[in-house]
Amino acid sequence: MEEGNRILFDTWAESWQQGCLLGNGFMGQVIYGRPGEEIVELSHGAFFSGSGNVDPYPEKGAEAFAASRKAALEGDYEEIYRQTGRLMGKRGNYGTNLPVGKLHIGIEGQSPVSDYRRYLDLDRGIAGCSYGNVRNRHLREALTSHEDHVFACRMEQTGAEMTITVSFDGGRNPYRTWAGDDGILCFETAALETVHSDGTEGSRLYGAVKLCAADSRGEQICPEKFSLKEESFGIRVCGAKCVVLYLSMDVWTNENGTEEAKKAENVREAVMRCVCRGLEEYSGLRERHSADIGALMGRQRLKLGQWREEVWELREEQSRKAEQDGNQEQNCGKGQKEAIAELSAGELLDQVRQGGDNRRLTELMYQYGRYLLLSSSRQDSPMPAHLQGVWNDDVACRIGWTCDMHLDINTQMNYWISEPGHLSECHEPLFDWMEKHLIPNGRLTARKCYGYSGWVGELVSNAWGYAAPYWNESLSPCPTGGIWQASDYMEHYRYGQDRDFLRKRALLVIGEAVSFFLEYLFEDRDGYLVGGPSISPENAFWVNGKKYFASAGCTYEMVMIRELFLQYAEICRELGIGEGQGGGPGAERSRGCELRADQEKESVSEAEGEKGCELRTGQGQDWEEMLCQVERALPRLLPYRILPDGTLAEWNHDYEAADLQHRHTSHLLGLFPYGQITTEGTPALAKAAAASIKAKLTPCENWEDTGWARSLLALYSARLGDANQAYRHLVSMQTILTGGNLLVMHPPTRGAGSFMEVYELDGNTGFSMAVMEMLIQSHENCIRLLPALPKMWPEGKLEGAAVRGGILLDLYWEQGTPVKITLLSGTDRKVTLRYADTVRKFTLRAGQKIDIRWHCDC
């Protein structure tokens, strides 16, 4: 790939927050690149403390909810507070994802520490470092293979021989290590802690490390074990010129009796098969891994600079030649530094902080978000990406939030880039987890806490699909967290156009959620249908000097219910449900939110099939009758409301917000990720949304700044067509919130305290999504080209962008305007392209690519 998506460093990492991240959707590693002792921080996406065996539901929860609703109708907030307190779930053994531990790799007889270079190659998923001189140089690289399910680290020295020692430290987790006569280091540990559980239950993990080494004559060296302390061992090799370390690990859940023993043995056998390989096998493993990551990352290219074909042909030829030479250091050499692409991460950050060019940094951070998601969430991953992806910084798990699946923004933002970023298969672990864990528990929540049918998900969840209301009144109840996450089903269909997926999975998940919310809605005193009482995450309001959280008809909840109903109506149109019965929703959305245009239909009488046994097949479900109910409810939903100060109301009352500059902006979600508020269709609401953003940032020093919150502001600005404001938000993230290894951090804030900054995956994936929305938007049946292009990016290209409708798009622009567009559709369809005020329509044929010269073609 042109110029290589490589993050470069001129020094080694001193902490987790400075390391290079590797992952394969199961396990993750953070590599320090230290000369004398390499540190590898280990994590696993399914290494959770706690248990799903505890009943989290309150007694008489449905009764408490009914009483809280009665109080809401009477405007009695103190009684709402009291009754919703009875509705809260039990924390029990909720748990958290935990770090596995550290691998210490001692390196004796090393090269002199000079001319140090370190990198993370996003295009191949390889981290490496080198140091020394021409006569004695140390070369090291590491990767985490998805195909072979193994972490591998290769170390080579051109001069002096090395002695390599390896040991495992489980940190605060209980663990044990041992080494066999075959020289393989084994370790076992358990995810046990007492901050978020009682310290008695959690996942178990087994890992194994093998060293393969050769001396200067190429003869193999057998590793030997050594004792570190009582019942703790390590392995080492001496006199080596080349060493390859293999590591694999996996988890099993803590169950009783012979079933646990059987699972443990299966895990041990699988892990041992993965690590039992030789020195000569590394090259093949590296080739397979590079091809795997390269195929995924290579689907999409972004260049915020000159794109002309003759220039790119020359650069691509230079890149191919450099790779054929096989010299990894060549791309880091001083001779390459005339190009901004070869600046280190620190230099790129300093350049932006000094008011300079941010284009190369933005290119890298865009691709980094894609890389982090695919490293966390592969098609067969055992868990979706949690708060920190597949990694764990040992901070989030030790504070009040927990390292889990937050369903009030974080998990959603983790996955937003998956579809437009051309990584659709990354969505699969999320869907599997929802269907196996969240939705079955959500059915219990619907019945036990609300007294209704269907399913709901609340504000947080864990490895076992916790679905009860949160255990603190400031975050509970919030029954729309699940349907916000379920929007991913519709996005997956819109981008991929897989009608089988729509019929067998999306219809069942969304349809069953609709059945709950049709029962959940009630008529207020003005005749509108509203929900609640519930919270607006995670804000509060003042009533007579006291802070309250729950109320009826908060804007966030109405946005989610409206979108759920619109999604269900869209599914029905696509599948022909209700066809000939006046099917499809009415002529307009509530208060000016226009409906989407009709799409092609496929006649089916009823959803058929199911995903395993977790989804209900819908047999006996009258989808047409449900559609009729949705059609009747949509125009009666409580509409948006504009306050006298011109901002969009967050609640269905006029009490003052407890925190006017709170990091959450959930009442603006109709602007993004949804299309309920648009500059073309609902200009008054769009203006109110812009006023709300301005109010949140005034004064700017009081804004509760975090990576994901700032990403949302950039996304809102992109939807509003405010290119300069969106750009300023990106620059703010780069200058204030981005660490030295380009991870976007969540600093301690007044509403989300911590003893230090916390890494969250959503900061990086949110940044990527914001860049995408600035360049291409495809909501509401229209592909918008360069809708929020800042003047600082006057030319560039984005190749391989996925847009709704099952279309792949290449976009090239010069002087701030599109010059060439390439479209490839998987189906016959008509598309609408828009740039500024110019609108053009084209007919696409399945599998036939068309090239459009924007200023020439009609």
Residue pairs with C-beta under 8 A, 6 or more apart in sequence:
1 123
1 297
1 298
1 301
1 319
2 301
2 303
2 312
2 315
2 316
2 319
3 315
3 319
3 339
3 341
4 121
4 123
4 319
4 331
4 341
5 121
5 122
5 123
5 297
5 363
5 364
5 367
5 371
6 119
6 120
6 121
6 122
6 123
6 331
7 20
7 119
7 120
7 122
7 345
7 364
7 368
7 741
7 742
8 117
8 118
8 119
8 332
8 342
8 343
8 344
8 345
9 33
9 117
9 118
9 119
9 344
9 345
9 346
9 740
9 741
10 116
10 117
10 118
10 344
10 346
10 347
11 116
11 118
12 32
12 33
12 34
12 35
12 116
12 118
12 129
13 19
13 20
13 31
13 32
13 33
13 34
13 39
13 118
13 741
14 32
16 30
16 41
16 393
16 394
17 393
17 739
17 740
17 741
17 743
17 745
17 757
17 759
18 32
18 739
18 740
18 741
19 30
19 31
19 32
19 33
19 39
19 41
19 741
20 30
20 31
20 33
20 118
20 119
20 120
20 127
20 741
21 28
21 29
21 30
21 31
21 120
21 372
21 375
21 391
21 741
21 743
22 28
22 29
22 30
22 31
22 125
22 127
22 142
22 143
22 144
22 151
22 375
23 29
23 144
23 372
23 375
23 376
23 389
23 390
23 391
24 144
24 145
24 146
24 149
24 375
24 378
25 45
25 146
25 374
25 375
25 376
25 377
25 378
25 379
25 380
25 381
25 390
25 429
26 44
26 45
26 46
26 146
26 149
26 250
26 378
26 381
26 382
26 390
27 42
27 43
27 44
27 45
27 100
27 144
27 151
27 248
27 249
27 250
27 390
28 42
28 43
28 44
28 45
28 144
28 375
28 376
28 389
28 390
28 391
28 392
29 40
29 41
29 42
29 43
29 142
29 144
29 151
30 40
30 41
30 43
30 391
31 38
31 39
31 40
31 127
31 142
31 153
32 38
32 39
32 40
32 41
33 118
33 127
33 128
33 129
33 140
35 107
35 110
35 113
35 116
35 131
35 138
36 106
36 107
36 110
37 104
37 105
37 106
37 107
38 104
38 105
38 107
38 140
38 153
39 102
39 103
39 104
39 105
40 102
40 103
40 105
40 142
40 151
40 153
40 247
41 99
41 102
41 391
42 99
42 100
42 101
42 102
42 103
42 207
42 247
42 249
43 97
43 99
43 100
43 390
43 391
43 392
44 100
44 203
44 205
44 249
44 250
44 251
44 390
45 97
45 376
45 381
45 382
45 383
45 385
45 386
45 389
45 390
46 203
46 251
46 382
46 383
46 463
47 97
47 98
47 99
47 100
47 191
47 203
47 205
47 251
47 392
48 95
48 96
48 97
48 98
48 191
48 202
48 203
48 462
48 463
49 93
49 95
49 96
49 98
49 191
49 192
49 193
49 196
49 197
49 199
49 201
49 202
49 203
50 92
50 93
50 94
50 95
50 96
50 196
50 197
50 201
50 202
50 462
50 463
50 464
51 92
51 93
51 95
51 197
51 201
51 202
51 254
51 464
52 437
52 462
52 463
52 464
52 465
52 466
53 93
53 201
54 90
54 92
54 93
55 90
55 92
56 89
56 90
56 91
56 92
56 94
56 466
56 468
57 89
57 90
57 444
57 445
57 448
57 449
57 468
58 64
58 86
58 87
58 88
58 89
58 90
58 448
58 449
58 468
60 86
61 86
61 87
61 448
61 449
61 450
61 469
62 447
62 448
62 449
62 450
62 451
64 83
64 84
64 86
64 87
65 83
65 84
65 87
65 449
65 450
65 451
65 477
66 451
67 79
67 83
67 86
68 79
68 80
68 83
68 84
68 87
68 533
68 550
69 522
69 532
69 533
69 552
71 77
71 79
71 80
71 83
71 533
72 80
72 532
72 533
72 551
72 552
73 524
73 525
73 552
77 543
77 546
77 548
77 551
78 546
78 548
80 533
80 548
80 550
80 551
81 473
81 548
81 549
81 550
84 473
84 476
84 477
84 533
84 549
84 550
85 473
87 449
87 469
87 476
87 477
88 468
88 469
88 470
88 471
88 472
88 473
88 476
88 477
89 449
89 458
89 466
89 468
89 469
89 470
89 471
89 476
90 468
90 471
91 196
91 471
92 197
93 197
93 198
93 200
93 201
94 196
94 197
94 402
94 404
94 462
94 466
95 191
95 193
95 196
95 197
95 201
95 202
95 402
95 404
95 462
95 463
96 193
96 195
96 196
96 197
96 396
96 397
96 402
96 403
96 404
96 462
97 191
97 386
97 387
97 388
97 392
97 397
97 403
97 404
97 463
98 173
98 191
98 193
98 202
98 392
98 397
98 403
99 171
99 173
99 392
99 393
99 394
99 397
100 170
100 173
100 189
100 205
100 207
100 249
100 392
101 168
101 169
101 170
101 171
101 173
101 175
101 187
101 189
102 168
102 169
102 171
103 166
103 167
103 168
103 209
103 247
104 165
104 166
104 167
104 168
104 169
105 153
105 164
105 165
105 166
105 245
106 163
106 164
106 165
106 166
106 167
106 236
107 138
107 155
107 162
107 163
107 164
108 162
108 163
108 164
108 165
109 157
109 160
109 161
109 162
109 163
110 138
110 157
110 160
110 162
111 131
111 132
111 133
111 136
111 137
111 138
111 157
111 158
111 159
111 160
112 131
112 132
112 133
112 136
113 131
113 132
114 131
114 132
114 133
115 130
115 131
115 132
115 133
116 129
116 130
116 131
117 129
117 130
117 131
117 329
117 332
118 127
118 128
118 129
119 127
119 128
119 129
119 328
119 332
120 126
120 127
120 741
121 127
121 128
122 297
122 364
122 367
122 368
122 371
123 293
123 294
123 297
123 298
124 143
124 289
124 290
124 293
124 294
125 143
125 144
125 289
125 290
125 292
125 293
125 297
125 371
125 375
126 141
126 142
126 143
126 286
126 289
126 290
127 141
127 142
127 143
128 139
128 140
128 141
128 142
128 328
129 140
130 137
130 138
130 139
130 140
130 328
130 329
131 137
131 138
132 138
132 157
132 158
132 159
135 158
135 159
136 157
136 158
136 159
136 160
137 157
137 158
137 159
138 155
138 156
138 157
139 155
139 156
139 157
139 158
139 328
140 153
140 154
140 155
140 156
141 153
141 154
141 328
142 151
142 152
142 153
142 154
143 151
143 152
143 285
143 286
143 289
143 290
144 150
144 151
144 152
144 289
144 375
145 151
145 152
145 285
145 288
145 289
145 292
146 289
146 292
146 378
147 288
147 289
147 292
148 274
148 285
148 288
148 289
149 248
149 250
149 270
149 274
150 246
150 247
150 248
150 274
150 275
150 277
150 285
151 246
151 247
151 248
152 244
152 245
152 246
152 247
152 282
152 285
152 286
153 244
153 245
153 247
154 242
154 243
154 244
154 245
154 282
154 286
155 162
155 164
155 242
155 243
155 244
155 245
156 241
156 242
156 243
157 241
157 242
161 215
161 216
161 238
161 239
161 240
161 241
162 239
162 240
162 241
162 243
163 236
163 237
163 238
163 239
163 240
164 211
164 213
164 236
164 237
164 240
164 243
164 245
165 226
165 234
165 235
165 236
166 185
166 209
166 211
166 234
166 235
166 236
166 245
167 177
167 185
167 228
167 232
167 233
167 234
168 175
168 177
168 185
168 187
168 207
168 209
168 234
170 187
170 189
171 394
172 193
173 189
173 190
173 191
173 192
173 193
174 189
174 190
174 192
175 187
175 188
175 189
175 190
176 187
176 188
176 189
176 231
176 232
177 185
177 186
177 187
177 228
177 231
177 232
177 233
177 234
178 185
178 186
178 187
178 233
179 185
179 186
179 225
179 233
179 234
179 235
180 186
180 225
183 210
183 211
183 222
183 223
183 224
183 225
183 235
184 208
184 209
184 210
184 235
184 272
184 275
184 276
185 208
185 209
185 210
185 225
185 233
185 234
185 235
186 206
186 207
186 208
186 209
187 206
187 207
187 208
187 209
188 204
188 205
188 206
188 207
189 204
189 205
189 207
190 202
190 203
190 204
190 205
190 254
191 202
191 203
191 204
191 205
192 199
192 200
192 201
192 202
193 199
193 202
193 397
195 397
195 398
196 397
196 402
201 254
202 254
203 251
203 252
203 253
203 254
203 463
204 251
204 252
204 253
204 254
204 264
205 249
205 250
205 251
206 249
206 250
206 251
206 252
206 264
206 267
206 268
206 271
207 247
207 248
207 249
207 250
207 271
208 247
208 248
208 249
208 271
208 272
208 274
208 275
209 235
209 245
209 246
209 247
209 275
210 223
210 245
210 246
210 247
210 275
210 276
210 277
211 223
211 235
211 236
211 237
211 243
211 244
211 245
212 220
212 243
212 244
212 245
212 246
212 277
212 278
212 279
212 282
213 220
213 221
213 223
213 237
213 240
213 242
213 243
213 244
213 279
214 220
214 221
214 240
214 241
214 242
214 279
215 221
215 239
215 240
215 241
216 241
220 279
221 237
221 238
221 239
221 240
222 237
223 235
223 236
223 237
224 235
224 236
224 237
225 233
225 234
225 235
226 233
226 234
226 235
226 236
227 233
228 234
237 243
242 279
244 279
244 282
246 274
246 275
246 277
247 275
248 270
248 271
248 274
248 275
249 271
250 267
250 270
250 271
251 267
251 382
252 260
252 263
252 264
252 266
252 267
253 260
253 263
254 260
255 263
277 285
293 374
296 374
296 423
297 367
297 370
297 371
297 374
299 422
299 423
299 800
300 367
300 370
300 421
300 422
300 798
300 799
300 800
300 801
301 797
301 798
301 799
301 800
302 363
302 366
302 367
302 771
302 796
302 797
302 798
302 799
303 312
303 363
303 796
303 797
303 798
304 359
304 360
304 362
304 363
304 793
304 796
305 359
305 795
305 796
306 795
307 795
307 796
307 797
307 812
307 813
307 814
322 330
322 331
330 336
331 342
332 342
336 342
337 343
340 348
340 357
340 359
340 360
341 360
343 351
343 360
345 364
345 740
345 741
345 742
346 740
348 360
348 361
348 364
349 361
349 734
349 735
349 738
349 740
351 357
351 358
351 361
352 358
352 361
352 731
352 734
352 735
353 734
353 735
357 792
358 730
358 731
358 734
358 792
359 792
359 793
359 796
361 734
361 742
362 730
362 734
362 771
364 742
365 734
365 738
365 742
365 744
365 764
365 767
365 768
365 771
366 767
366 768
366 771
366 772
367 768
368 742
368 764
368 768
369 417
369 421
369 764
369 765
369 766
369 767
369 768
369 769
370 417
370 421
370 423
370 768
372 389
372 761
372 764
372 765
373 385
373 389
373 414
373 415
373 417
373 418
373 421
373 423
373 426
373 761
373 765
374 423
374 426
375 389
375 390
376 385
376 389
376 390
376 391
376 414
376 761
377 384
377 385
377 389
377 390
377 414
377 415
377 418
377 426
377 427
377 429
377 430
378 425
378 426
378 429
379 425
379 426
379 428
379 429
380 428
380 429
381 390
381 428
381 429
382 429
383 429
383 433
383 463
384 405
384 411
384 414
384 415
384 429
384 430
384 433
385 411
385 414
385 415
385 429
385 430
385 761
386 403
386 404
386 405
386 411
387 396
387 401
387 402
387 403
387 404
387 405
387 406
387 410
387 411
387 760
387 761
387 762
388 396
388 403
388 759
388 760
388 761
389 414
389 761
391 759
392 403
393 758
393 759
395 754
395 755
395 756
395 757
395 758
395 759
396 402
396 403
396 754
396 758
396 759
396 760
397 403
398 755
399 753
399 754
399 755
399 758
400 753
401 752
401 754
401 758
402 460
402 462
404 460
404 461
404 462
404 463
405 411
405 433
405 460
405 461
405 462
406 459
406 460
407 457
407 458
407 459
407 460
407 461
407 481
407 482
407 484
407 485
408 459
408 460
408 478
408 481
408 484
408 537
408 538
408 664
408 666
409 537
409 664
409 666
409 708
409 712
409 762
410 708
410 760
410 761
410 762
411 430
411 485
411 762
412 484
412 485
412 487
412 488
412 673
413 708
413 711
413 712
413 762
413 765
413 766
413 769
414 761
414 762
414 765
415 426
415 427
415 430
415 488
415 765
416 673
416 765
416 766
416 769
417 423
417 765
417 768
417 769
417 772
418 424
418 426
418 427
419 427
419 491
419 492
419 494
419 495
419 496
419 802
420 495
420 769
420 772
420 776
420 778
420 801
420 802
420 803
421 768
421 769
421 772
421 802
422 800
422 801
422 802
422 808
424 492
424 495
424 496
424 802
427 488
427 492
430 485
430 488
431 488
431 489
431 492
431 505
431 611
433 465
434 457
434 465
434 482
434 485
434 486
434 509
435 505
435 509
435 611
435 612
435 614
435 615
436 465
436 612
436 614
437 461
437 463
437 464
437 465
438 457
438 461
438 465
438 467
438 482
438 485
439 455
439 457
439 465
439 482
439 509
439 512
439 614
439 615
440 455
440 465
440 614
441 464
441 465
441 466
441 467
441 468
442 455
442 456
442 457
442 465
442 467
442 482
443 454
443 455
444 467
445 455
445 456
445 457
445 458
445 467
445 468
445 469
445 479
446 452
446 453
446 454
446 455
446 456
446 516
447 453
449 468
449 469
449 477
450 456
450 479
450 516
450 520
452 516
452 519
452 520
453 515
453 516
453 519
454 512
454 513
454 514
454 515
454 516
454 517
454 519
455 467
455 482
455 512
455 513
455 516
456 467
456 479
456 480
456 481
456 482
456 483
456 513
456 516
457 467
457 479
457 481
457 482
457 483
457 485
457 486
458 467
458 468
458 469
458 470
458 476
458 477
458 478
458 479
458 481
458 482
459 469
459 470
459 475
459 476
459 478
459 481
459 537
460 466
460 470
460 475
460 481
461 467
461 481
467 482
469 476
469 477
469 478
469 479
470 476
470 477
470 478
473 549
473 550
474 535
474 538
474 540
474 549
475 535
475 537
475 538
475 549
476 535
476 550
477 533
477 534
477 535
477 550
478 534
478 535
478 537
479 516
479 520
479 531
479 534
479 557
480 531
480 534
480 556
480 557
480 560
480 561
482 513
483 510
483 513
483 517
483 560
483 561
483 563
483 564
484 560
484 669
486 509
486 510
486 513
486 564
487 563
487 567
487 673
487 674
489 505
489 506
489 509
489 510
490 506
490 510
490 567
490 570
490 571
491 804
492 498
492 501
492 506
493 499
493 501
493 502
493 506
493 574
494 804
494 805
495 802
495 803
495 804
495 805
495 806
496 806
497 805
497 806
497 826
497 827
499 574
499 575
499 602
502 571
502 574
502 575
503 575
503 604
503 607
503 608
503 609
504 607
504 608
504 609
504 610
504 611
504 615
505 611
505 615
506 571
507 571
507 575
507 607
507 618
507 623
508 607
508 610
508 611
508 615
508 616
508 617
508 618
509 615
510 564
510 567
510 568
510 571
511 568
511 571
511 607
511 618
511 621
511 623
511 626
512 616
513 564
514 564
514 565
514 568
514 626
514 630
515 621
515 626
517 531
517 561
517 564
517 565
518 626
518 629
518 630
518 633
520 531
520 561
521 529
521 530
521 531
521 561
521 633
521 637
522 529
522 530
522 531
523 529
523 530
524 530
524 552
524 553
524 638
524 652
527 636
528 553
528 636
528 637
528 638
528 639
529 633
529 636
529 637
529 638
530 552
530 553
530 558
530 637
530 638
530 652
531 552
531 553
531 557
531 558
531 561
532 550
532 551
532 552
532 553
532 554
532 557
533 550
533 551
533 552
534 550
534 551
534 552
534 554
534 557
535 549
535 550
535 554
536 554
536 555
536 556
536 557
536 650
536 651
536 664
536 666
536 667
537 556
537 664
537 666
538 662
538 664
538 751
539 549
539 650
539 657
539 658
539 659
539 662
539 664
539 666
540 547
540 548
540 549
540 657
540 658
540 659
541 547
541 548
541 549
541 551
541 651
541 653
541 655
541 656
541 657
541 658
542 548
542 655
542 656
542 657
542 658
543 655
547 658
548 655
551 651
551 652
551 653
552 652
553 638
553 651
553 652
554 650
554 651
554 652
554 667
555 640
555 641
555 648
555 649
555 650
555 651
555 652
555 666
555 667
556 650
556 666
556 667
556 669
558 637
558 638
558 640
559 666
559 667
559 669
559 670
559 674
559 676
560 669
561 637
562 589
562 590
562 593
562 634
562 637
562 670
562 676
563 670
563 674
563 676
565 585
565 630
565 633
565 634
565 637
566 585
566 589
566 595
566 596
566 634
568 626
568 627
568 630
569 584
569 585
569 595
569 627
569 630
569 631
569 634
570 596
570 599
571 577
572 578
572 583
572 584
572 623
572 624
572 627
573 583
573 584
573 598
573 599
573 601
574 599
574 600
574 601
574 602
575 601
575 602
575 603
575 604
575 607
576 583
576 601
576 602
576 603
576 604
577 583
577 604
577 623
577 624
577 627
578 584
578 623
578 624
578 627
578 628
579 601
579 603
581 624
581 627
581 628
582 631
583 624
583 627
584 595
584 598
584 631
585 595
585 630
585 631
585 634
586 595
586 631
586 634
586 635
587 595
588 594
588 595
588 635
589 595
589 634
589 676
590 634
590 635
590 636
590 637
590 638
590 639
590 640
591 639
591 640
591 682
591 685
592 681
592 682
592 684
592 685
593 670
593 676
593 677
593 681
593 682
594 681
594 682
594 780
596 675
596 780
596 781
597 781
599 781
600 829
606 618
606 619
606 621
606 623
607 617
607 618
607 621
607 623
608 617
609 617
610 616
610 617
638 652
640 648
640 649
640 670
640 677
640 685
640 688
641 648
641 649
641 652
642 648
642 649
642 684
642 685
642 688
643 649
643 654
643 688
645 691
645 695
646 687
646 688
646 691
647 688
647 691
647 692
647 695
648 667
648 668
648 685
648 688
648 689
648 691
648 692
649 667
650 657
650 666
650 667
659 704
659 750
659 751
660 695
660 696
660 702
661 696
661 697
661 698
661 702
661 703
661 704
662 696
662 704
662 751
663 703
663 704
663 705
663 706
663 709
663 749
663 751
663 752
664 709
665 692
665 693
665 696
665 709
665 712
665 713
665 716
667 692
668 677
668 689
668 692
668 693
668 712
668 716
670 676
670 677
670 685
670 689
671 677
671 678
671 686
671 689
671 716
671 719
671 720
672 712
672 715
672 716
672 718
672 719
672 773
673 715
674 779
675 779
675 780
676 682
677 685
677 686
677 689
677 719
678 686
678 719
678 780
679 686
679 719
679 720
679 721
681 780
686 720
689 716
689 720
690 720
690 722
693 713
693 716
693 717
693 725
696 703
696 713
697 703
697 713
704 749
704 750
704 751
704 752
705 732
705 736
705 737
705 747
705 749
706 737
706 746
706 747
706 749
706 752
706 760
706 763
707 733
707 737
707 744
707 745
707 746
707 760
707 762
707 763
707 764
707 766
707 767
708 746
708 760
708 762
708 763
708 766
710 729
710 732
710 733
710 737
710 763
711 729
711 733
711 744
711 762
711 763
711 766
711 767
711 769
711 770
712 766
713 729
714 726
714 729
714 730
714 733
714 766
714 767
714 770
714 773
714 774
715 726
715 766
715 769
715 770
715 773
717 723
717 725
717 726
717 729
717 788
718 726
718 770
718 773
718 774
718 777
718 787
718 788
719 773
719 777
719 787
720 788
721 787
721 788
722 788
723 774
723 788
723 789
723 790
723 791
724 790
724 791
726 770
726 773
726 774
726 788
726 790
727 774
727 790
727 792
729 770
730 767
730 770
730 771
733 744
733 763
733 767
737 744
737 745
737 747
737 763
738 744
738 745
739 745
739 757
739 759
742 764
743 759
743 763
743 764
744 760
744 763
744 764
744 766
744 767
745 757
745 758
745 759
745 760
745 763
746 752
746 754
746 757
746 758
746 759
746 760
746 763
747 757
748 754
748 755
748 756
748 757
772 801
773 787
773 788
774 786
774 787
774 788
774 789
774 790
775 786
775 787
775 789
775 798
775 801
775 811
776 783
776 784
776 785
776 786
776 787
776 798
776 801
776 803
776 809
776 811
777 783
777 784
777 787
778 784
778 803
778 804
778 805
778 807
779 804
781 804
781 805
781 832
782 832
782 833
782 834
782 839
783 803
783 807
783 809
783 831
783 832
783 833
783 834
784 834
784 835
785 811
785 813
785 818
785 821
785 833
785 834
785 835
785 854
786 811
786 813
786 816
786 817
786 818
786 835
789 813
789 816
791 816
794 813
794 814
794 815
794 816
795 813
795 814
795 815
795 816
796 812
796 813
797 810
797 811
797 812
797 813
798 809
798 810
798 811
799 810
799 811
800 808
800 810
801 808
801 809
801 810
801 811
802 808
802 809
803 809
805 825
805 829
805 831
806 825
806 826
806 827
806 829
807 823
807 824
807 825
807 826
807 829
807 831
807 844
808 823
808 824
808 825
809 821
809 822
809 823
809 824
810 820
810 821
810 822
811 818
811 820
811 821
812 818
812 819
812 820
812 821
813 819
817 835
817 854
817 855
818 835
818 854
819 853
819 854
819 855
820 851
820 852
820 853
820 854
821 833
821 851
821 852
821 854
822 849
822 850
822 851
822 852
823 831
823 842
823 844
823 849
823 850
823 852
824 844
824 847
824 848
824 849
824 850
825 831
825 844
825 845
825 846
825 847
825 848
826 846
826 847
827 844
827 846
828 843
828 844
828 845
828 846
829 843
829 844
830 841
830 842
830 843
830 844
831 841
831 842
831 843
831 844
832 839
832 840
832 841
833 839
833 840
833 841
833 842
833 852
834 840
835 854
840 857
840 858
842 850
842 852
844 850
